Amino acid sequence: MTSAALAALKVHGGRVDLAALAYPDAPRPWIDLSTGINPVPYPIPPLPPECFSRLPLAAELDQLCAAAAAAYGLPRGAVLLPAPGSEIAIRLAPRVLAAHGVKVGILTPTYSSHAAAWRAAGAQVHELAALPDARAGLAALVIVNPNNPDGRAFDAAALSAFAQRWCAAGKQLVVDEAFADVRPKLSLLHEPALPRGVVVLRSLGKFFGLAGLRLGFVAVDARDAGPWRDLLGDWAASGPACAIATRALRDDSWITTTGRRLAADRLRLDATLATAGLTACGGTDLFGLYEDRDGRDLVDAFARAGILIRGFSHSPQRYRFGLPVDEAAWRRLAQACAMLITAPTASEAAV
């Protein structure tokens, strides 16, 4: 296992193919706990063949957006636009908001693609630990709510009031709500109004476990929608994505049952990892952030057991764990934790 290969596993979650190459002797099948994606996805219904053979109809796209508005909420005067994954929306936001040369604040630590996207667009990125004053010399601000990886959250009413002040000063605000499905009351889309200059991003892939569908949504005031429509184009969602997502977003029973299961599994995850000496220090019901004060490289330790987790180069003592998919995966996680207890810590190994 080279240091370069180990570092590559700490850039993004979901790189189970790289992990398998780097650890050829690890047990199979690999268990991927490195993302915050629901491991039990929404069941794919039978799809009509024509959704693969023709472009989505305008009525189908309208039905998709209506289902999303009913599920997420939608302030008066705002619109929801489908996007081929919220990652694309993150990359487009700086270009829509004319980022070149401007100063943008990003509440950190958070999902690294936001800073990468703004830097690629020529912006000056300033990492912030708290909400700035509206008089700060920033043209834009990015907030992930609830935050990835630590679960930091802002109350919707308080954040809405901040957005009003911020945008009244001629500034722009991007709020990434990719994980808000498990904490819907945090969403700005439940507020009465969405100020001009606010962009809210939603992701279908996390809660519904359909990351491969590549579908997200951009919510903006209708008067701000033109540039987004121009960049996203006429068919930002595929026919299969429209059919599956419309049904999933309308399935209130599955949504309620899944929310309860995820909450219970998160508590189980905390308890399981506590047996290995890990301390919970944040997260959401889709993932947990844990601290290991013994100085062990847990990405390496769990990978040797065929389990991929998410490490962070900027916080080497902290690790993000997603949820196991079934009882077999829970047992293997518990076994890996038991083996970790008997392994020497970094200080003991150095003696």
Contacts in CASP RR format, 6 or more apart in sequence:
PFRMAT RR
TARGET T0000
AUTHOR 0000-0000-0000
METHOD contacts of the structure
MODEL  1
MTSAALAALKVHGGRVDLAALAYPDAPRPWIDLSTGINPVPYPIPPLPPE
CFSRLPLAAELDQLCAAAAAAYGLPRGAVLLPAPGSEIAIRLAPRVLAAH
GVKVGILTPTYSSHAAAWRAAGAQVHELAALPDARAGLAALVIVNPNNPD
GRAFDAAALSAFAQRWCAAGKQLVVDEAFADVRPKLSLLHEPALPRGVVV
LRSLGKFFGLAGLRLGFVAVDARDAGPWRDLLGDWAASGPACAIATRALR
DDSWITTTGRRLAADRLRLDATLATAGLTACGGTDLFGLYEDRDGRDLVD
AFARAGILIRGFSHSPQRYRFGLPVDEAAWRRLAQACAMLITAPTASEAA
V
1 22 0 8 1.000
1 23 0 8 1.000
1 300 0 8 1.000
1 303 0 8 1.000
2 22 0 8 1.000
5 18 0 8 1.000
5 21 0 8 1.000
5 22 0 8 1.000
6 22 0 8 1.000
6 297 0 8 1.000
6 299 0 8 1.000
6 300 0 8 1.000
7 313 0 8 1.000
8 15 0 8 1.000
8 18 0 8 1.000
9 15 0 8 1.000
9 18 0 8 1.000
9 19 0 8 1.000
9 22 0 8 1.000
9 34 0 8 1.000
9 299 0 8 1.000
9 303 0 8 1.000
9 308 0 8 1.000
9 311 0 8 1.000
10 299 0 8 1.000
10 310 0 8 1.000
10 311 0 8 1.000
10 312 0 8 1.000
10 313 0 8 1.000
11 112 0 8 1.000
13 34 0 8 1.000
13 35 0 8 1.000
13 308 0 8 1.000
13 310 0 8 1.000
14 32 0 8 1.000
14 34 0 8 1.000
14 35 0 8 1.000
14 308 0 8 1.000
15 34 0 8 1.000
15 308 0 8 1.000
16 30 0 8 1.000
16 32 0 8 1.000
16 34 0 8 1.000
16 308 0 8 1.000
19 26 0 8 1.000
19 30 0 8 1.000
19 303 0 8 1.000
19 306 0 8 1.000
19 308 0 8 1.000
20 26 0 8 1.000
20 30 0 8 1.000
22 303 0 8 1.000
23 303 0 8 1.000
23 304 0 8 1.000
23 306 0 8 1.000
26 303 0 8 1.000
26 304 0 8 1.000
26 305 0 8 1.000
26 306 0 8 1.000
27 305 0 8 1.000
27 306 0 8 1.000
27 332 0 8 1.000
28 306 0 8 1.000
30 306 0 8 1.000
30 307 0 8 1.000
30 308 0 8 1.000
31 306 0 8 1.000
31 307 0 8 1.000
31 308 0 8 1.000
31 324 0 8 1.000
31 325 0 8 1.000
31 329 0 8 1.000
31 332 0 8 1.000
31 333 0 8 1.000
32 308 0 8 1.000
33 302 0 8 1.000
33 307 0 8 1.000
33 308 0 8 1.000
33 309 0 8 1.000
33 310 0 8 1.000
33 321 0 8 1.000
33 322 0 8 1.000
33 323 0 8 1.000
33 324 0 8 1.000
33 333 0 8 1.000
34 308 0 8 1.000
34 309 0 8 1.000
34 310 0 8 1.000
34 320 0 8 1.000
34 322 0 8 1.000
35 211 0 8 1.000
35 287 0 8 1.000
35 310 0 8 1.000
35 322 0 8 1.000
36 148 0 8 1.000
36 179 0 8 1.000
36 206 0 8 1.000
36 286 0 8 1.000
36 287 0 8 1.000
36 320 0 8 1.000
36 322 0 8 1.000
36 323 0 8 1.000
37 205 0 8 1.000
37 206 0 8 1.000
37 209 0 8 1.000
37 211 0 8 1.000
37 286 0 8 1.000
38 205 0 8 1.000
38 206 0 8 1.000
38 207 0 8 1.000
38 208 0 8 1.000
38 209 0 8 1.000
38 258 0 8 1.000
38 262 0 8 1.000
38 286 0 8 1.000
38 323 0 8 1.000
39 209 0 8 1.000
39 322 0 8 1.000
39 323 0 8 1.000
39 324 0 8 1.000
39 325 0 8 1.000
39 329 0 8 1.000
40 209 0 8 1.000
40 258 0 8 1.000
40 261 0 8 1.000
40 325 0 8 1.000
41 208 0 8 1.000
41 209 0 8 1.000
41 210 0 8 1.000
42 208 0 8 1.000
42 209 0 8 1.000
42 210 0 8 1.000
42 244 0 8 1.000
42 248 0 8 1.000
42 251 0 8 1.000
42 254 0 8 1.000
44 244 0 8 1.000
45 243 0 8 1.000
45 244 0 8 1.000
45 247 0 8 1.000
47 240 0 8 1.000
47 243 0 8 1.000
47 244 0 8 1.000
48 243 0 8 1.000
51 239 0 8 1.000
51 240 0 8 1.000
51 242 0 8 1.000
51 243 0 8 1.000
52 239 0 8 1.000
52 240 0 8 1.000
55 235 0 8 1.000
55 239 0 8 1.000
56 235 0 8 1.000
56 237 0 8 1.000
56 238 0 8 1.000
56 239 0 8 1.000
56 242 0 8 1.000
60 239 0 8 1.000
60 242 0 8 1.000
60 243 0 8 1.000
60 246 0 8 1.000
61 82 0 8 1.000
61 235 0 8 1.000
61 237 0 8 1.000
61 242 0 8 1.000
63 242 0 8 1.000
63 246 0 8 1.000
64 82 0 8 1.000
64 237 0 8 1.000
64 241 0 8 1.000
64 242 0 8 1.000
64 245 0 8 1.000
64 246 0 8 1.000
64 249 0 8 1.000
65 79 0 8 1.000
65 80 0 8 1.000
65 81 0 8 1.000
65 82 0 8 1.000
65 217 0 8 1.000
67 245 0 8 1.000
67 246 0 8 1.000
67 249 0 8 1.000
67 250 0 8 1.000
68 80 0 8 1.000
68 82 0 8 1.000
68 202 0 8 1.000
68 217 0 8 1.000
68 245 0 8 1.000
68 249 0 8 1.000
69 80 0 8 1.000
70 249 0 8 1.000
70 250 0 8 1.000
71 249 0 8 1.000
71 250 0 8 1.000
71 255 0 8 1.000
72 80 0 8 1.000
72 180 0 8 1.000
72 184 0 8 1.000
72 187 0 8 1.000
72 189 0 8 1.000
72 202 0 8 1.000
72 217 0 8 1.000
72 219 0 8 1.000
73 187 0 8 1.000
73 189 0 8 1.000
73 190 0 8 1.000
74 80 0 8 1.000
74 189 0 8 1.000
74 219 0 8 1.000
75 188 0 8 1.000
75 189 0 8 1.000
75 191 0 8 1.000
75 192 0 8 1.000
75 193 0 8 1.000
75 194 0 8 1.000
75 219 0 8 1.000
76 192 0 8 1.000
76 193 0 8 1.000
77 193 0 8 1.000
77 194 0 8 1.000
77 221 0 8 1.000
77 222 0 8 1.000
78 189 0 8 1.000
78 193 0 8 1.000
78 194 0 8 1.000
78 219 0 8 1.000
78 220 0 8 1.000
78 221 0 8 1.000
78 222 0 8 1.000
79 219 0 8 1.000
79 220 0 8 1.000
79 221 0 8 1.000
79 222 0 8 1.000
79 225 0 8 1.000
80 202 0 8 1.000
80 217 0 8 1.000
80 218 0 8 1.000
80 219 0 8 1.000
81 217 0 8 1.000
81 218 0 8 1.000
81 219 0 8 1.000
81 220 0 8 1.000
81 225 0 8 1.000
81 228 0 8 1.000
81 229 0 8 1.000
81 232 0 8 1.000
81 236 0 8 1.000
82 215 0 8 1.000
82 216 0 8 1.000
82 217 0 8 1.000
82 232 0 8 1.000
82 236 0 8 1.000
82 237 0 8 1.000
82 241 0 8 1.000
82 242 0 8 1.000
83 89 0 8 1.000
83 92 0 8 1.000
83 215 0 8 1.000
83 216 0 8 1.000
83 217 0 8 1.000
83 218 0 8 1.000
83 232 0 8 1.000
83 236 0 8 1.000
83 237 0 8 1.000
84 214 0 8 1.000
84 215 0 8 1.000
84 216 0 8 1.000
84 232 0 8 1.000
84 236 0 8 1.000
84 237 0 8 1.000
84 238 0 8 1.000
85 203 0 8 1.000
85 204 0 8 1.000
85 205 0 8 1.000
85 214 0 8 1.000
85 215 0 8 1.000
85 216 0 8 1.000
86 176 0 8 1.000
86 178 0 8 1.000
86 201 0 8 1.000
86 202 0 8 1.000
86 203 0 8 1.000
86 216 0 8 1.000
86 217 0 8 1.000
87 113 0 8 1.000
89 201 0 8 1.000
89 216 0 8 1.000
89 218 0 8 1.000
90 111 0 8 1.000
90 113 0 8 1.000
90 114 0 8 1.000
90 117 0 8 1.000
90 176 0 8 1.000
90 201 0 8 1.000
91 113 0 8 1.000
91 117 0 8 1.000
91 120 0 8 1.000
92 228 0 8 1.000
92 231 0 8 1.000
92 232 0 8 1.000
93 117 0 8 1.000
93 174 0 8 1.000
93 199 0 8 1.000
93 201 0 8 1.000
94 104 0 8 1.000
94 117 0 8 1.000
94 118 0 8 1.000
94 120 0 8 1.000
94 121 0 8 1.000
94 122 0 8 1.000
94 123 0 8 1.000
95 121 0 8 1.000
95 231 0 8 1.000
96 199 0 8 1.000
96 227 0 8 1.000
96 228 0 8 1.000
96 231 0 8 1.000
97 140 0 8 1.000
97 172 0 8 1.000
97 174 0 8 1.000
97 199 0 8 1.000
99 118 0 8 1.000
99 121 0 8 1.000
99 122 0 8 1.000
99 123 0 8 1.000
99 140 0 8 1.000
100 121 0 8 1.000
100 122 0 8 1.000
100 123 0 8 1.000
101 122 0 8 1.000
101 123 0 8 1.000
101 124 0 8 1.000
102 123 0 8 1.000
102 124 0 8 1.000
102 139 0 8 1.000
102 140 0 8 1.000
103 123 0 8 1.000
103 124 0 8 1.000
103 126 0 8 1.000
103 137 0 8 1.000
103 138 0 8 1.000
103 139 0 8 1.000
104 118 0 8 1.000
104 123 0 8 1.000
104 124 0 8 1.000
104 125 0 8 1.000
104 126 0 8 1.000
104 138 0 8 1.000
104 139 0 8 1.000
104 140 0 8 1.000
104 141 0 8 1.000
104 142 0 8 1.000
105 125 0 8 1.000
105 126 0 8 1.000
105 127 0 8 1.000
105 128 0 8 1.000
105 132 0 8 1.000
105 138 0 8 1.000
105 140 0 8 1.000
105 141 0 8 1.000
105 142 0 8 1.000
106 114 0 8 1.000
106 115 0 8 1.000
106 118 0 8 1.000
106 125 0 8 1.000
106 126 0 8 1.000
106 127 0 8 1.000
106 128 0 8 1.000
106 141 0 8 1.000
106 142 0 8 1.000
107 128 0 8 1.000
107 129 0 8 1.000
107 130 0 8 1.000
107 131 0 8 1.000
107 141 0 8 1.000
107 142 0 8 1.000
107 143 0 8 1.000
107 144 0 8 1.000
107 147 0 8 1.000
107 152 0 8 1.000
108 115 0 8 1.000
108 127 0 8 1.000
108 128 0 8 1.000
108 129 0 8 1.000
109 149 0 8 1.000
109 150 0 8 1.000
109 312 0 8 1.000
109 314 0 8 1.000
109 315 0 8 1.000
110 142 0 8 1.000
110 144 0 8 1.000
110 147 0 8 1.000
110 148 0 8 1.000
110 149 0 8 1.000
111 144 0 8 1.000
111 148 0 8 1.000
111 176 0 8 1.000
111 178 0 8 1.000
114 142 0 8 1.000
114 144 0 8 1.000
114 174 0 8 1.000
114 176 0 8 1.000
115 125 0 8 1.000
115 127 0 8 1.000
118 125 0 8 1.000
118 140 0 8 1.000
118 142 0 8 1.000
119 125 0 8 1.000
123 140 0 8 1.000
126 138 0 8 1.000
128 141 0 8 1.000
131 141 0 8 1.000
131 143 0 8 1.000
131 154 0 8 1.000
131 162 0 8 1.000
132 138 0 8 1.000
132 141 0 8 1.000
134 165 0 8 1.000
134 166 0 8 1.000
134 168 0 8 1.000
134 169 0 8 1.000
134 171 0 8 1.000
135 169 0 8 1.000
138 171 0 8 1.000
139 171 0 8 1.000
139 172 0 8 1.000
140 171 0 8 1.000
140 172 0 8 1.000
140 173 0 8 1.000
140 174 0 8 1.000
141 166 0 8 1.000
141 171 0 8 1.000
141 172 0 8 1.000
141 173 0 8 1.000
141 174 0 8 1.000
142 173 0 8 1.000
142 174 0 8 1.000
142 176 0 8 1.000
143 154 0 8 1.000
143 159 0 8 1.000
143 173 0 8 1.000
143 174 0 8 1.000
143 175 0 8 1.000
143 176 0 8 1.000
144 175 0 8 1.000
144 176 0 8 1.000
144 178 0 8 1.000
144 179 0 8 1.000
145 152 0 8 1.000
145 153 0 8 1.000
145 154 0 8 1.000
145 159 0 8 1.000
145 175 0 8 1.000
145 176 0 8 1.000
145 177 0 8 1.000
145 180 0 8 1.000
145 186 0 8 1.000
146 152 0 8 1.000
146 153 0 8 1.000
146 179 0 8 1.000
146 180 0 8 1.000
146 182 0 8 1.000
146 183 0 8 1.000
146 186 0 8 1.000
146 283 0 8 1.000
146 284 0 8 1.000
147 153 0 8 1.000
148 178 0 8 1.000
148 179 0 8 1.000
148 284 0 8 1.000
148 287 0 8 1.000
149 282 0 8 1.000
149 283 0 8 1.000
149 287 0 8 1.000
149 288 0 8 1.000
149 289 0 8 1.000
149 310 0 8 1.000
149 312 0 8 1.000
149 318 0 8 1.000
149 320 0 8 1.000
150 281 0 8 1.000
150 282 0 8 1.000
150 283 0 8 1.000
150 289 0 8 1.000
151 179 0 8 1.000
151 282 0 8 1.000
151 283 0 8 1.000
151 284 0 8 1.000
151 289 0 8 1.000
153 183 0 8 1.000
153 186 0 8 1.000
154 162 0 8 1.000
154 186 0 8 1.000
155 186 0 8 1.000
156 185 0 8 1.000
156 186 0 8 1.000
156 187 0 8 1.000
156 188 0 8 1.000
156 190 0 8 1.000
156 191 0 8 1.000
157 191 0 8 1.000
159 175 0 8 1.000
159 186 0 8 1.000
159 188 0 8 1.000
160 188 0 8 1.000
160 191 0 8 1.000
163 173 0 8 1.000
163 175 0 8 1.000
163 188 0 8 1.000
163 194 0 8 1.000
163 195 0 8 1.000
163 198 0 8 1.000
164 195 0 8 1.000
166 173 0 8 1.000
167 173 0 8 1.000
167 195 0 8 1.000
167 196 0 8 1.000
167 197 0 8 1.000
167 198 0 8 1.000
168 195 0 8 1.000
170 197 0 8 1.000
171 197 0 8 1.000
172 197 0 8 1.000
172 198 0 8 1.000
172 199 0 8 1.000
173 195 0 8 1.000
173 197 0 8 1.000
173 198 0 8 1.000
173 199 0 8 1.000
174 198 0 8 1.000
174 199 0 8 1.000
174 201 0 8 1.000
175 188 0 8 1.000
175 198 0 8 1.000
175 199 0 8 1.000
175 200 0 8 1.000
175 201 0 8 1.000
176 201 0 8 1.000
177 186 0 8 1.000
177 187 0 8 1.000
177 188 0 8 1.000
177 189 0 8 1.000
177 200 0 8 1.000
177 201 0 8 1.000
177 202 0 8 1.000
177 203 0 8 1.000
178 201 0 8 1.000
178 202 0 8 1.000
178 203 0 8 1.000
178 206 0 8 1.000
179 203 0 8 1.000
179 206 0 8 1.000
179 207 0 8 1.000
179 284 0 8 1.000
179 286 0 8 1.000
180 186 0 8 1.000
180 187 0 8 1.000
180 202 0 8 1.000
181 206 0 8 1.000
181 207 0 8 1.000
181 208 0 8 1.000
181 255 0 8 1.000
182 207 0 8 1.000
182 259 0 8 1.000
182 262 0 8 1.000
182 263 0 8 1.000
182 284 0 8 1.000
182 285 0 8 1.000
182 286 0 8 1.000
183 284 0 8 1.000
183 285 0 8 1.000
184 190 0 8 1.000
187 200 0 8 1.000
188 194 0 8 1.000
188 198 0 8 1.000
188 200 0 8 1.000
188 219 0 8 1.000
189 200 0 8 1.000
189 202 0 8 1.000
189 219 0 8 1.000
194 200 0 8 1.000
194 219 0 8 1.000
194 220 0 8 1.000
194 221 0 8 1.000
195 221 0 8 1.000
196 221 0 8 1.000
196 223 0 8 1.000
196 224 0 8 1.000
197 220 0 8 1.000
197 221 0 8 1.000
197 224 0 8 1.000
198 220 0 8 1.000
198 221 0 8 1.000
199 218 0 8 1.000
199 219 0 8 1.000
199 220 0 8 1.000
199 224 0 8 1.000
200 218 0 8 1.000
200 219 0 8 1.000
200 220 0 8 1.000
201 216 0 8 1.000
201 217 0 8 1.000
201 218 0 8 1.000
201 219 0 8 1.000
202 216 0 8 1.000
202 217 0 8 1.000
202 218 0 8 1.000
202 219 0 8 1.000
203 216 0 8 1.000
204 210 0 8 1.000
204 213 0 8 1.000
204 215 0 8 1.000
204 216 0 8 1.000
204 217 0 8 1.000
204 245 0 8 1.000
204 248 0 8 1.000
204 249 0 8 1.000
205 211 0 8 1.000
205 212 0 8 1.000
205 213 0 8 1.000
205 215 0 8 1.000
205 216 0 8 1.000
206 286 0 8 1.000
207 255 0 8 1.000
207 258 0 8 1.000
207 259 0 8 1.000
207 262 0 8 1.000
207 286 0 8 1.000
208 245 0 8 1.000
208 248 0 8 1.000
210 244 0 8 1.000
210 245 0 8 1.000
210 248 0 8 1.000
213 240 0 8 1.000
213 241 0 8 1.000
213 244 0 8 1.000
213 245 0 8 1.000
214 238 0 8 1.000
214 241 0 8 1.000
215 237 0 8 1.000
215 241 0 8 1.000
215 245 0 8 1.000
218 228 0 8 1.000
218 232 0 8 1.000
220 228 0 8 1.000
237 245 0 8 1.000
248 254 0 8 1.000
259 285 0 8 1.000
262 285 0 8 1.000
262 286 0 8 1.000
262 323 0 8 1.000
263 285 0 8 1.000
265 285 0 8 1.000
265 323 0 8 1.000
265 324 0 8 1.000
266 284 0 8 1.000
266 285 0 8 1.000
266 286 0 8 1.000
266 288 0 8 1.000
266 323 0 8 1.000
268 330 0 8 1.000
269 288 0 8 1.000
269 321 0 8 1.000
269 322 0 8 1.000
269 323 0 8 1.000
269 324 0 8 1.000
270 280 0 8 1.000
270 288 0 8 1.000
272 330 0 8 1.000
272 333 0 8 1.000
272 334 0 8 1.000
272 337 0 8 1.000
273 280 0 8 1.000
273 290 0 8 1.000
273 321 0 8 1.000
273 337 0 8 1.000
274 280 0 8 1.000
275 334 0 8 1.000
275 337 0 8 1.000
275 338 0 8 1.000
275 341 0 8 1.000
276 336 0 8 1.000
276 337 0 8 1.000
276 338 0 8 1.000
276 340 0 8 1.000
276 341 0 8 1.000
277 292 0 8 1.000
277 294 0 8 1.000
277 341 0 8 1.000
278 290 0 8 1.000
278 291 0 8 1.000
278 292 0 8 1.000
278 298 0 8 1.000
278 319 0 8 1.000
279 290 0 8 1.000
279 291 0 8 1.000
279 292 0 8 1.000
279 293 0 8 1.000
280 288 0 8 1.000
280 289 0 8 1.000
280 290 0 8 1.000
281 289 0 8 1.000
281 290 0 8 1.000
281 291 0 8 1.000
281 318 0 8 1.000
282 288 0 8 1.000
282 289 0 8 1.000
283 289 0 8 1.000
283 320 0 8 1.000
286 322 0 8 1.000
286 323 0 8 1.000
287 320 0 8 1.000
287 321 0 8 1.000
287 322 0 8 1.000
287 323 0 8 1.000
288 320 0 8 1.000
288 321 0 8 1.000
288 322 0 8 1.000
289 318 0 8 1.000
289 319 0 8 1.000
289 320 0 8 1.000
290 318 0 8 1.000
290 319 0 8 1.000
290 320 0 8 1.000
290 321 0 8 1.000
291 317 0 8 1.000
291 318 0 8 1.000
291 319 0 8 1.000
292 298 0 8 1.000
292 317 0 8 1.000
292 318 0 8 1.000
292 319 0 8 1.000
293 317 0 8 1.000
294 345 0 8 1.000
294 346 0 8 1.000
294 347 0 8 1.000
295 316 0 8 1.000
295 317 0 8 1.000
295 345 0 8 1.000
295 346 0 8 1.000
295 347 0 8 1.000
296 340 0 8 1.000
296 343 0 8 1.000
296 345 0 8 1.000
296 346 0 8 1.000
297 316 0 8 1.000
297 346 0 8 1.000
298 309 0 8 1.000
298 311 0 8 1.000
298 319 0 8 1.000
298 340 0 8 1.000
299 309 0 8 1.000
299 310 0 8 1.000
299 311 0 8 1.000
299 319 0 8 1.000
301 336 0 8 1.000
301 340 0 8 1.000
301 343 0 8 1.000
302 308 0 8 1.000
302 309 0 8 1.000
302 336 0 8 1.000
302 340 0 8 1.000
305 332 0 8 1.000
305 335 0 8 1.000
305 336 0 8 1.000
305 339 0 8 1.000
306 332 0 8 1.000
306 336 0 8 1.000
307 332 0 8 1.000
307 333 0 8 1.000
307 336 0 8 1.000
309 319 0 8 1.000
309 320 0 8 1.000
309 321 0 8 1.000
309 322 0 8 1.000
310 319 0 8 1.000
310 320 0 8 1.000
310 321 0 8 1.000
311 318 0 8 1.000
311 319 0 8 1.000
311 320 0 8 1.000
312 318 0 8 1.000
312 319 0 8 1.000
312 320 0 8 1.000
324 330 0 8 1.000
324 332 0 8 1.000
324 333 0 8 1.000
END
